[in-house]
Amino acid sequence: MTLEIQTARFGTISFDEDSIISFPRGILGFSDYKKFIILPHKEASPFFWLQSVEDECLAFVLMNPRLVMPDYRIEIEAEIKQELEENGQDPLDLMCIVTVPHDHPEKMTINLLGPIIINANKKEAVQIVSTTSTYSHQHPVIPAENKHA
């Protein structure tokens, strides 16, 4: 079934009800919101939007953390794998939230400590918080040597 919602950022969007991803635990700081859709930013962009279906103003920028840190590894607890029904056949998708300062987009950062683990087949996701890694919640997306003044 096709649904339609009004969003602050994208105006009215139509999407298939089957594309809704449920976050049973919510997202850190936004635990009241459980239903989101993922929208591409634009063609050939590494970014995506995680748009709330329940709040027109709530949207997060996402990207694959391995585009910033190719050797990025995070330990996913057995309980999370069980909750997402990870079966070893269909890999879980991994995304992280990107913060883009309005006045200095070149200073955008990615939260490598709080990745979002998605089971695309089950349409469920969980944001975890790594307490054992040395990653930062504000890792630069654009390395300092690539930034133009």
DSSP file (Angstrom, degrees, kcal/mol; ACC not computed):
  #  RESIDUE AA STRUCTURE BP1 BP2  ACC     N-H-->O    O-->H-N    N-H-->O    O-->H-N    TCO  KAPPA ALPHA  PHI   PSI    X-CA   Y-CA   Z-CA
    1    1 A M              0   0    0      0, 0.0    16,-3.2     0, 0.0     2,-0.4   0.000 360.0 360.0 360.0 136.0    0.0    0.0    0.0
    2    2 A T  E     -A   16   0A   0     14,-0.2     2,-0.3    15,-0.1    14,-0.2  -0.712 360.0-168.7 -87.8 131.1    1.3    3.5   -0.9
    3    3 A L  E     -A   15   0A   0     12,-3.4    12,-2.4    -2,-0.4     2,-0.4  -0.771   7.6-151.4-114.6 162.2    1.4    6.0    1.9
    4    4 A E  E     +A   14   0A   0     -2,-0.3     2,-0.3    10,-0.2    10,-0.2  -1.000  13.9 177.8-135.6 135.1    1.9    9.7    1.8
    5    5 A I  E     -A   13   0A   0      8,-2.3     8,-2.8    -2,-0.4     2,-0.5  -0.968  27.6-125.9-133.8 154.4    3.4   12.0    4.5
    6    6 A Q  E     -A   12   0A   0     -2,-0.3     2,-0.3     6,-0.2     6,-0.2  -0.848  31.4-170.6 -94.0 130.8    4.2   15.7    4.7
    7    7 A T  E  >  -A   11   0A   0      4,-2.1     4,-1.1    -2,-0.5    50,-0.2  -0.912  29.1-134.5-123.4 152.7    7.9   16.4    5.7
    8    8 A A  T  4 S+     0   0    0     48,-2.6    49,-0.1    -2,-0.3    -1,-0.1   0.859 105.9  35.2 -69.4 -35.9    9.6   19.6    6.6
    9    9 A R  T  4 S+     0   0    0     47,-0.6    -1,-0.1     2,-0.1    48,-0.1   0.837 130.2  25.9 -90.1 -36.0   12.6   18.9    4.4
   10   10 A F  T  4 S-     0   0    0      1,-0.4     2,-0.2     3,-0.0    -2,-0.1   0.407  92.1-136.5-113.2   0.3   11.2   17.1    1.4
   11   11 A G  E  <  -A    7   0A   0     -4,-1.1    -4,-2.1    45,-0.1     2,-0.4  -0.501  69.1  -4.9  73.9-148.9    7.6   18.3    1.2
   12   12 A T  E    S-A    6   0A   0     -6,-0.2     2,-0.4    -2,-0.2    -6,-0.2  -0.656  73.7-175.1 -81.2 128.9    5.0   15.6    0.5
   13   13 A I  E     -A    5   0A   0     -8,-2.8    -8,-2.3    -2,-0.4     2,-0.4  -0.964  14.9-149.7-126.0 145.5    6.5   12.2   -0.2
   14   14 A S  E     +A    4   0A   0     -2,-0.4     2,-0.3   -10,-0.2   -10,-0.2  -0.887  25.2 163.5-108.8 142.0    4.9    8.9   -1.3
   15   15 A F  E     -A    3   0A   0    -12,-2.4   -12,-3.4    -2,-0.4     2,-0.3  -0.984  41.6 -95.9-154.3 159.5    6.4    5.6   -0.2
   16   16 A D  E >   -A    2   0A   0     -2,-0.3     3,-2.5   -14,-0.2     4,-0.3  -0.627  28.9-131.5 -80.0 134.4    5.4    2.0    0.0
   17   17 A E  G >  S+     0   0    0    -16,-3.2     3,-1.5    -2,-0.3    -1,-0.1   0.823 106.8  64.3 -54.7 -32.4    4.2    0.9    3.4
   18   18 A D  G 3  S+     0   0    0      1,-0.3    -1,-0.3   -17,-0.2   -16,-0.1   0.603  90.4  66.7 -68.7 -11.1    6.6   -2.1    3.1
   19   19 A S  G <  S+     0   0    0     -3,-2.5    19,-0.4     2,-0.1     2,-0.3   0.506  72.8 114.1 -88.9  -3.4    9.6    0.3    3.1
   20   20 A I    <   -     0   0    0     -3,-1.5     2,-0.5    -4,-0.3    17,-0.2  -0.513  55.8-151.9 -70.4 130.1    9.1    1.4    6.7
   21   21 A I  E     -B   36   0B   0     15,-3.5    15,-2.3    -2,-0.3     2,-0.4  -0.910   9.9-142.0-104.3 127.4   11.9    0.4    9.0
   22   22 A S  E     -Bc  35 124B   0    101,-2.9   103,-2.4    -2,-0.5    13,-0.2  -0.751  11.6-165.2 -94.0 133.1   10.9   -0.1   12.6
   23   23 A F    >   -     0   0    0     11,-3.4     3,-1.7    -2,-0.4   103,-0.1  -0.848   5.0-172.0-111.4  89.0   13.2    0.9   15.4
   24   24 A P  T 3  S+     0   0    0      0, 0.0    -1,-0.1     0, 0.0   102,-0.1   0.809  89.3  37.7 -54.7 -31.0   11.7   -0.9   18.4
   25   25 A R  T 3  S-     0   0    0    100,-0.4     8,-0.1     1,-0.3   101,-0.1   0.471 108.2-135.6 -96.5  -3.5   14.1    0.9   20.8
   26   26 A G    <   -     0   0    0     -3,-1.7   101,-0.6    99,-0.2     2,-0.4  -0.303  35.0 -62.4  75.4-169.5   14.0    4.2   18.9
   27   27 A I  B >   -K   30   0C   0      3,-0.9     3,-3.5     6,-0.3     6,-0.2  -0.887  67.3 -80.3-113.0 146.6   17.1    6.3   18.2
   28   28 A L  T 3  S+     0   0    0     -2,-0.4    -2,-0.1     1,-0.3    -1,-0.1  -0.196 120.7   8.5 -50.4 124.6   19.3    7.7   20.9
   29   29 A G  T 3  S+     0   0    0      1,-0.0    -1,-0.3    -3,-0.0     3,-0.1   0.305 127.4  65.1  86.1  -8.9   17.6   10.9   22.2
   30   30 A F  B X   +K   27   0C   0     -3,-3.5     3,-1.8     3,-0.1    -3,-0.9  -0.274  53.8 145.4-137.5  46.5   14.5   10.2   20.1
   31   31 A S  T 3   +     0   0    0      1,-0.3    -3,-0.1    -5,-0.2    -1,-0.1   0.650  64.6  67.3 -68.2 -14.9   13.1    7.0   21.7
   32   32 A D  T 3  S+     0   0    0     -5,-0.1     2,-0.6    -3,-0.1    -1,-0.3   0.666  88.5  76.2 -77.2 -14.8    9.5    8.0   21.0
   33   33 A Y    <   +     0   0    0     -3,-1.8    -6,-0.3    -6,-0.2    -3,-0.1  -0.868  48.6 159.6-104.8 122.2    9.9    7.7   17.3
   34   34 A K        +     0   0    0     -2,-0.6   -11,-3.4    -8,-0.1     2,-0.5   0.561  50.6  70.4-118.2 -14.1    9.9    4.1   16.0
   35   35 A K  E     +B   22   0B   0    -13,-0.2    18,-2.8   -11,-0.1    19,-0.7  -0.940  53.8 157.0-122.1 126.0    9.1    4.3   12.3
   36   36 A F  E     -BD  21  52B   0    -15,-2.3   -15,-3.5    -2,-0.5     2,-0.3  -0.911  26.3-147.7-138.1 160.8   11.4    5.6    9.6
   37   37 A I  E     - D   0  51B   0     14,-2.3    14,-2.6    -2,-0.3     2,-0.5  -0.954  19.9-129.5-126.0 152.9   12.1    5.4    5.9
   38   38 A I  E     - D   0  50B   0    -19,-0.4    12,-0.2    -2,-0.3    -2,-0.0  -0.902  25.6-174.0-105.2 126.7   15.4    5.7    4.1
   39   39 A L  E     - D   0  49B   0     10,-2.9    10,-3.3    -2,-0.5     2,-0.1  -0.940  27.3-115.0-118.6 139.3   15.6    8.1    1.2
   40   40 A P  E     - D   0  48B   0      0, 0.0     8,-0.2     0, 0.0     3,-0.1  -0.462  17.1-139.6 -68.3 146.1   18.6    8.6   -1.1
   41   41 A H  S    S-     0   0    0      6,-1.9     2,-0.3     1,-0.3     7,-0.1   0.979  71.4 -46.0 -68.7 -57.4   20.1   12.1   -0.9
   42   42 A K  S >  S-     0   0    0      5,-0.4     3,-2.0     3,-0.1    -1,-0.3  -0.945  81.6 -56.6-165.4 168.0   20.6   12.4   -4.6
   43   43 A E  T 3  S+     0   0    0     -2,-0.3     0, 0.0     1,-0.3     0, 0.0  -0.231 121.5   4.9 -56.6 134.7   22.0   10.2   -7.4
   44   44 A A  T 3  S+     0   0    0      1,-0.2    -1,-0.3     2,-0.0     0, 0.0   0.572  97.0 134.9  67.4  13.3   25.5    9.0   -6.8
   45   45 A S    <   -     0   0    0     -3,-2.0    -1,-0.2     2,-0.2    -4,-0.2  -0.691  56.2-143.4 -89.2 144.2   25.6   10.5   -3.4
   46   46 A P  S    S+     0   0    0      0, 0.0    18,-0.5     0, 0.0     2,-0.2   0.536  76.6  90.0 -79.3  -4.5   27.1    8.5   -0.5
   47   47 A F  E     - E   0  63B   0     16,-0.1    -6,-1.9    -5,-0.1    -5,-0.4  -0.621  52.2-176.2 -98.9 152.2   24.4   10.0    1.8
   48   48 A F  E     -DE  40  62B   0     14,-2.2    14,-2.9    -2,-0.2     2,-0.4  -0.891  21.9-125.1-133.8 164.2   20.9    8.9    2.7
   49   49 A W  E     -DE  39  61B   0    -10,-3.3   -10,-2.9    -2,-0.3     2,-0.8  -0.955   6.4-154.3-113.9 133.7   18.1   10.4    4.8
   50   50 A L  E     -DE  38  60B   0     10,-3.0    10,-1.9    -2,-0.4     2,-0.5  -0.892  25.4-169.0-103.3  98.6   16.5    8.6    7.6
   51   51 A Q  E     -DE  37  59B   0    -14,-2.6   -14,-2.3    -2,-0.8     8,-0.2  -0.784  18.8-127.2 -98.5 127.1   13.1   10.3    7.7
   52   52 A S  E     -D   36   0B   0      6,-2.9   -16,-0.3    -2,-0.5     6,-0.1  -0.486   8.3-158.3 -68.0 138.3   10.6    9.8   10.5
   53   53 A V  S    S+     0   0    0    -18,-2.8   -17,-0.2    -2,-0.2    -1,-0.1   0.640  94.2  49.4 -85.3 -18.5    7.2    8.7    9.4
   54   54 A E  S    S+     0   0    0    -19,-0.7     2,-0.4     1,-0.2    -1,-0.1   0.648 114.5  38.6 -97.6 -18.9    5.8   10.0   12.8
   55   55 A D    >   -     0   0    0      3,-0.2     3,-1.6     1,-0.1    -3,-0.3  -0.940  64.2-155.1-138.4 113.3    7.4   13.5   12.9
   56   56 A E  T 3  S+     0   0    0     -2,-0.4   -48,-2.6     1,-0.3   -47,-0.6   0.716  95.4  50.9 -60.7 -22.3    7.7   15.6    9.7
   57   57 A C  T 3  S+     0   0    0    -50,-0.2     2,-0.8   -49,-0.1    -1,-0.3   0.538  88.4  93.4 -93.4  -7.2   10.6   17.6   11.2
   58   58 A L    <   +     0   0    0     -3,-1.6    -6,-2.9    -6,-0.1     2,-0.3  -0.781  45.4 139.0 -98.2 111.3   12.8   14.6   12.2
   59   59 A A  E     -E   51   0B   0     -2,-0.8     2,-0.3    -8,-0.2    -8,-0.2  -0.989  29.4-158.4-148.5 141.3   15.3   13.4    9.7
   60   60 A F  E     -E   50   0B   0    -10,-1.9   -10,-3.0    -2,-0.3     2,-0.4  -0.909  19.7-124.8-119.8 146.9   18.9   12.3   10.0
   61   61 A V  E     -EF  49  98B   0     37,-0.7    37,-3.0    -2,-0.3     2,-0.3  -0.788  35.4-172.0 -87.4 133.4   21.7   12.1    7.4
   62   62 A L  E     +EF  48  97B   0    -14,-2.9   -14,-2.2    -2,-0.4     2,-0.3  -0.873  12.7 169.1-123.2 156.2   23.2    8.6    7.2
   63   63 A M  E     -EF  47  96B   0     33,-1.7    33,-2.4    -2,-0.3   -16,-0.1  -0.973  44.4 -92.8-157.2 161.4   26.2    7.1    5.4
   64   64 A N    >   -     0   0    0    -18,-0.5     3,-1.7    -2,-0.3     4,-0.4  -0.641  32.9-145.0 -72.4 122.3   28.1    3.8    5.3
   65   65 A P  G >> S+     0   0    0      0, 0.0     4,-2.7     0, 0.0     3,-1.2   0.742  93.6  70.0 -64.3 -21.8   31.0    4.3    7.8
   66   66 A R  G 34 S+     0   0    0      1,-0.3    -2,-0.0     2,-0.2     6,-0.0   0.640  86.8  66.2 -73.6 -11.5   33.3    2.2    5.7
   67   67 A L  G <4 S+     0   0    0     -3,-1.7    -1,-0.3     2,-0.1    -3,-0.0   0.753 113.9  31.5 -74.1 -23.9   33.4    5.0    3.1
   68   68 A V  T <4 S+     0   0    0     -3,-1.2    -2,-0.2    -4,-0.4    -1,-0.1   0.785 138.4  21.4 -97.6 -38.6   35.1    7.1    5.8
   69   69 A M    ><  -     0   0    0     -4,-2.7     3,-2.4     1,-0.1    -1,-0.2  -0.823  67.4-167.5-135.3  91.3   37.0    4.3    7.5
   70   70 A P  T 3  S+     0   0    0      0, 0.0    -4,-0.1     0, 0.0    -1,-0.1   0.759  89.1  50.2 -55.1 -28.7   37.4    1.2    5.3
   71   71 A D  T 3  S+     0   0    0      2,-0.1     2,-0.1    -5,-0.0    -5,-0.1   0.178  78.5 144.8 -96.3  18.7   38.6   -0.9    8.2
   72   72 A Y    <   +     0   0    0     -3,-2.4     2,-0.4    -7,-0.1    -6,-0.1  -0.363  21.5 173.8 -60.0 127.2   35.6    0.1   10.5
   73   73 A R        -     0   0    0     -2,-0.1     2,-0.4     2,-0.0    -2,-0.1  -0.999  10.7-174.6-137.6 138.2   34.5   -2.8   12.6
   74   74 A I        -     0   0    0     -2,-0.4     2,-0.6    59,-0.0    39,-0.0  -0.996  26.4-122.7-134.6 140.2   32.0   -2.9   15.4
   75   75 A E        -     0   0    0     -2,-0.4     2,-0.6     1,-0.0    57,-0.1  -0.713  22.7-158.8 -83.4 122.4   31.1   -5.7   17.8
   76   76 A I        -     0   0    0     -2,-0.6     5,-0.1    54,-0.0    54,-0.0  -0.910  20.8-125.7-104.6 117.6   27.4   -6.6   17.6
   77   77 A E    >>  -     0   0    0     -2,-0.6     4,-2.2     1,-0.1     3,-0.5  -0.202  16.9-117.3 -62.2 150.9   26.2   -8.4   20.7
   78   78 A A  H 3> S+     0   0    0      1,-0.2     4,-2.5     2,-0.2     5,-0.2   0.843 114.9  59.2 -56.9 -36.0   24.5  -11.7   20.3
   79   79 A E  H 3> S+     0   0    0      2,-0.2     4,-2.5     1,-0.2    -1,-0.2   0.893 106.8  46.4 -62.0 -40.3   21.3  -10.2   21.8
   80   80 A I  H <> S+     0   0    0     -3,-0.5     4,-2.5     2,-0.2    -2,-0.2   0.921 111.8  50.9 -68.2 -44.5   21.1   -7.6   19.1
   81   81 A K  H  <>S+     0   0    0     -4,-2.2     5,-3.1     1,-0.2     4,-0.2   0.898 112.6  46.9 -59.5 -40.1   21.7  -10.2   16.4
   82   82 A Q  H ><5S+     0   0    0     -4,-2.5     3,-1.1     3,-0.2    -2,-0.2   0.920 110.6  51.8 -67.2 -43.5   18.9  -12.3   17.8
   83   83 A E  H 3<5S+     0   0    0     -4,-2.5    -2,-0.2     1,-0.3    -1,-0.2   0.881 114.6  42.6 -60.5 -38.4   16.6   -9.3   18.1
   84   84 A L  T 3<5S-     0   0    0     -4,-2.5    -1,-0.3    -5,-0.1    -2,-0.2   0.410 111.6-124.1 -87.6   1.8   17.3   -8.5   14.4
   85   85 A E  T < 5 -     0   0    0     -3,-1.1     2,-0.4    -4,-0.2    -3,-0.2   0.893  37.9-174.2  55.8  44.0   17.0  -12.2   13.5
   86   86 A E      < +     0   0    0     -5,-3.1    -1,-0.2    -6,-0.2    -2,-0.0  -0.564   9.9 178.3 -69.5 125.4   20.4  -12.2   11.9
   87   87 A N        -     0   0    0      3,-0.4    -1,-0.1    -2,-0.4    -2,-0.0   0.364  44.7-112.7-115.3   4.2   20.8  -15.6   10.4
   88   88 A G  S    S+     0   0    0      2,-0.4    -2,-0.1     1,-0.1     4,-0.0   0.228 104.2  78.5  85.2 -16.8   24.2  -15.4    8.7
   89   89 A Q  S    S+     0   0    0      1,-0.3    -1,-0.1     2,-0.0    -3,-0.1   0.880  92.8  42.9 -90.9 -44.6   22.8  -15.6    5.2
   90   90 A D  S    S-     0   0    0     29,-0.0    -3,-0.4     0, 0.0    -2,-0.4  -0.903  90.6-132.0-104.3 113.6   21.5  -12.1    4.8
   91   91 A P        -     0   0    0      0, 0.0    29,-0.3     0, 0.0     2,-0.3  -0.273  18.6-115.3 -65.9 149.7   24.1   -9.6    6.1
   92   92 A L        -     0   0    0     27,-0.1     2,-0.2    28,-0.1    27,-0.2  -0.634  30.0-122.8 -79.8 140.9   23.0   -6.8    8.4
   93   93 A D  E     -G  118   0B   0     25,-3.1    25,-2.7    -2,-0.3     2,-0.5  -0.581  21.3-151.1 -84.3 150.2   23.4   -3.3    6.9
   94   94 A L  E     +G  117   0B   0     -2,-0.2     2,-0.3    23,-0.2   -28,-0.2  -0.986  22.1 161.8-127.8 124.3   25.5   -0.8    8.8
   95   95 A M  E     -G  116   0B   0     21,-2.3    21,-3.7    -2,-0.5     2,-0.3  -0.947  18.9-153.5-136.3 157.4   24.9    3.0    8.7
   96   96 A C  E     -F   63   0B   0    -33,-2.4   -33,-1.7    -2,-0.3     2,-0.3  -0.966  25.5-107.6-132.0 152.0   26.0    5.9   10.9
   97   97 A I  E     -F   62   0B   0     14,-0.4    14,-2.7    17,-0.4     2,-0.4  -0.589  30.3-151.9 -79.8 135.5   24.5    9.3   11.5
   98   98 A V  E     -FH  61 110B   0    -37,-3.0   -37,-0.7    -2,-0.3     2,-0.5  -0.893   2.1-149.3-108.8 136.1   26.3   12.2   10.0
   99   99 A T  E     - H   0 109B   0     10,-3.0    10,-2.2    -2,-0.4   -39,-0.0  -0.932  12.3-169.3-105.1 124.7   26.2   15.7   11.5
  100  100 A V        -     0   0    0     -2,-0.5     2,-0.1     8,-0.2     8,-0.1  -0.924  17.1-138.5-117.5 105.8   26.4   18.5    8.9
  101  101 A P        -     0   0    0      0, 0.0     3,-0.3     0, 0.0     6,-0.2  -0.426  12.7-136.6 -62.7 133.8   27.0   22.0   10.4
  102  102 A H  S    S+     0   0    0      1,-0.2     0, 0.0     2,-0.1     0, 0.0   0.874 101.7  39.7 -59.6 -39.9   24.8   24.5    8.5
  103  103 A D  S    S+     0   0    0      1,-0.2    -1,-0.2     2,-0.1    -3,-0.0   0.647 128.0  29.3 -89.1 -14.5   27.5   27.1    8.2
  104  104 A H    >   +     0   0    0     -3,-0.3     3,-2.5     1,-0.1    -1,-0.2  -0.532  59.1 169.2-143.3  72.9   30.5   24.8    7.5
  105  105 A P  G >  S+     0   0    0      0, 0.0     3,-1.6     0, 0.0    -1,-0.1   0.774  77.1  69.1 -59.7 -24.0   29.4   21.6    5.7
  106  106 A E  G 3  S+     0   0    0      1,-0.3    36,-0.3    42,-0.1    35,-0.1   0.645  92.8  61.0 -67.9 -11.7   33.1   20.7    5.1
  107  107 A K  G <  S+     0   0    0     -3,-2.5    -1,-0.3    -6,-0.2    -8,-0.1   0.106  76.0 143.4 -99.5  20.3   33.3   20.1    8.9
  108  108 A M    <   -     0   0    0     -3,-1.6    33,-2.3    -7,-0.1    34,-0.6  -0.269  32.1-160.0 -62.2 148.3   30.7   17.3    8.9
  109  109 A T  E     -HI  99 140B   0    -10,-2.2   -10,-3.0    31,-0.2     2,-0.4  -0.891  10.0-139.3-129.0 159.2   31.3   14.5   11.3
  110  110 A I  E     -HI  98 139B   0     29,-2.8    29,-2.0    -2,-0.3     2,-1.2  -0.957  18.4-127.9-121.1 138.7   30.1   10.9   11.5
  111  111 A N        +     0   0    0    -14,-2.7     3,-0.4    -2,-0.4   -14,-0.4  -0.713  32.2 169.7 -88.0  95.4   29.1    9.1   14.7
  112  112 A L  S    S+     0   0    0     24,-2.0    25,-0.2    -2,-1.2    -1,-0.2   0.607  72.8  62.3 -82.1 -12.1   31.2    5.9   14.7
  113  113 A L  S    S+     0   0    0     23,-0.5    17,-2.9     1,-0.2    -1,-0.2   0.711 106.3  43.4 -83.5 -21.1   30.3    5.1   18.3
  114  114 A G  S    S+     0   0    0     -3,-0.4   -17,-0.4    15,-0.2    -1,-0.2  -0.456  77.0 174.7-124.8  61.3   26.6    4.8   17.6
  115  115 A P        -     0   0    0      0, 0.0    13,-2.4     0, 0.0     2,-0.5  -0.225  28.7-127.2 -67.6 157.3   26.0    2.8   14.4
  116  116 A I  E     -GJ  95 127B   0    -21,-3.7   -21,-2.3    11,-0.2     2,-0.5  -0.926  18.3-155.9-105.3 124.0   22.6    1.8   13.2
  117  117 A I  E     -GJ  94 126B   0      9,-3.2     9,-2.2    -2,-0.5     2,-0.4  -0.891  14.3-167.9-103.6 124.8   22.3   -1.9   12.4
  118  118 A I  E     -GJ  93 125B   0    -25,-2.7   -25,-3.1    -2,-0.5     2,-0.9  -0.945  23.5-158.9-122.1 130.8   19.5   -2.7    9.9
  119  119 A N  E  >> - J   0 124B   0      5,-3.1     4,-1.8    -2,-0.4     5,-1.4  -0.890  15.8-170.6 -99.2  98.9   18.0   -6.0    8.9
  120  120 A A  T  45S+     0   0    0     -2,-0.9    -1,-0.2   -29,-0.3   -28,-0.1   0.829  81.8  52.1 -63.8 -33.3   16.6   -4.9    5.5
  121  121 A N  T  45S+     0   0    0      1,-0.2    -1,-0.2    -3,-0.1    -2,-0.0   0.905 117.0  37.1 -70.3 -40.9   14.6   -8.2    5.1
  122  122 A K  T  45S-     0   0    0    -38,-0.2    -2,-0.2     2,-0.2    -1,-0.2   0.653 103.1-132.3 -83.8 -16.7   12.9   -7.9    8.4
  123  123 A K  T  <5 +     0   0    0     -4,-1.8  -101,-2.9     1,-0.3     2,-0.3   0.885  64.6 122.9  63.0  41.0   12.6   -4.1    8.2
  124  124 A E  E   < -cJ  22 119B   0     -5,-1.4    -5,-3.1  -103,-0.2     2,-0.3  -0.962  36.8-177.4-131.2 151.7   13.9   -3.6   11.7
  125  125 A A  E     - J   0 118B   0   -103,-2.4  -100,-0.4    -2,-0.3     2,-0.4  -0.976  10.5-162.7-146.2 156.7   16.9   -1.6   13.0
  126  126 A V  E     - J   0 117B   0     -9,-2.2    -9,-3.2    -2,-0.3     2,-0.6  -0.998  15.2-141.7-139.8 135.9   18.7   -0.9   16.2
  127  127 A Q  E     - J   0 116B   0   -101,-0.6     2,-0.3    -2,-0.4   -11,-0.2  -0.882  27.2-167.0 -94.2 127.9   21.1    1.8   17.1
  128  128 A I        -     0   0    0    -13,-2.4     2,-0.5    -2,-0.6  -100,-0.1  -0.705  15.3-138.5-109.3 164.3   23.8    0.5   19.3
  129  129 A V        -     0   0    0     -2,-0.3     2,-0.5   -15,-0.2   -15,-0.2  -0.984  15.2-141.3-123.9 120.2   26.4    2.3   21.4
  130  130 A S        +     0   0    0    -17,-2.9   -54,-0.0    -2,-0.5   -18,-0.0  -0.688  22.9 174.1 -82.1 123.9   29.9    0.9   21.4
  131  131 A T  S    S+     0   0    0     -2,-0.5    -1,-0.1     1,-0.1   -18,-0.0   0.451  76.9  50.9-104.3  -3.8   31.5    1.1   24.9
  132  132 A T  S    S+     0   0    0    -57,-0.1     2,-0.1     2,-0.0    -1,-0.1   0.481  90.0  89.9-112.6  -4.3   34.6   -0.8   24.0
  133  133 A S        -     0   0    0    -20,-0.1   -59,-0.0     1,-0.1   -20,-0.0  -0.454  67.8-137.1 -94.7 167.6   35.9    0.9   20.8
  134  134 A T        +     0   0    0     -2,-0.1    -1,-0.1     2,-0.1   -21,-0.1   0.218  64.7 123.3-102.2  11.7   38.2    3.8   20.4
  135  135 A Y        -     0   0    0    -23,-0.1     2,-0.3     1,-0.1    -2,-0.0  -0.244  57.5-124.2 -70.5 163.1   36.1    5.4   17.7
  136  136 A S    >   -     0   0    0    -26,-0.1   -24,-2.0     1,-0.1     3,-0.5  -0.758   7.7-140.3-107.2 153.7   34.7    8.9   18.0
  137  137 A H  T 3  S+     0   0    0     -2,-0.3    -1,-0.1   -26,-0.2   -28,-0.1   0.463 107.9  44.8 -85.3  -2.7   31.2   10.2   17.9
  138  138 A Q  T 3  S+     0   0    0    -27,-0.1    -1,-0.2   -29,-0.1   -27,-0.2  -0.310  75.1 160.1-135.0  51.3   32.6   13.1   15.9
  139  139 A H  E <   -I  110   0B   0    -29,-2.0   -29,-2.8    -3,-0.5     2,-0.1  -0.602  47.4-109.6 -75.3 129.2   34.9   11.5   13.4
  140  140 A P  E     -I  109   0B   0      0, 0.0   -31,-0.2     0, 0.0    -1,-0.1  -0.349  20.1-158.2 -61.4 134.8   35.6   13.9   10.4
  141  141 A V  S    S+     0   0    0    -33,-2.3   -32,-0.1     1,-0.2   -34,-0.1   0.872  87.5  46.6 -77.2 -39.9   34.0   12.8    7.2
  142  142 A I  S    S-     0   0    0    -34,-0.6    -1,-0.2   -36,-0.3     5,-0.1  -0.917  97.3-122.5-105.2 115.8   36.4   14.9    5.1
  143  143 A P    >>  -     0   0    0      0, 0.0     3,-2.1     0, 0.0     4,-0.6  -0.215  23.3-114.8 -56.4 147.2   40.0   14.4    6.3
  144  144 A A  G >4 S+     0   0    0      1,-0.3     3,-1.0     2,-0.2    -2,-0.0   0.836 115.3  58.4 -54.1 -37.3   41.7   17.7    7.3
  145  145 A E  G 34 S+     0   0    0      1,-0.2    -1,-0.3     3,-0.0    -3,-0.0   0.683 106.5  49.5 -70.4 -15.2   44.2   17.4    4.4
  146  146 A N  G <4 S+     0   0    0     -3,-2.1     2,-0.3     2,-0.1    -1,-0.2   0.500  86.7 104.5 -98.7  -6.3   41.3   17.4    1.9
  147  147 A K    <<  -     0   0    0     -3,-1.0     2,-0.5    -4,-0.6   -40,-0.0  -0.560  62.9-142.9 -79.3 138.8   39.5   20.4    3.3
  148  148 A H              0   0    0     -2,-0.3   -42,-0.1     1,-0.1    -2,-0.1  -0.868 360.0 360.0-102.6 132.4   39.7   23.6    1.3
  149  149 A A              0   0    0     -2,-0.5    -1,-0.1     0, 0.0    -2,-0.0   0.484 360.0 360.0 -73.7 360.0   39.9   26.9    3.3
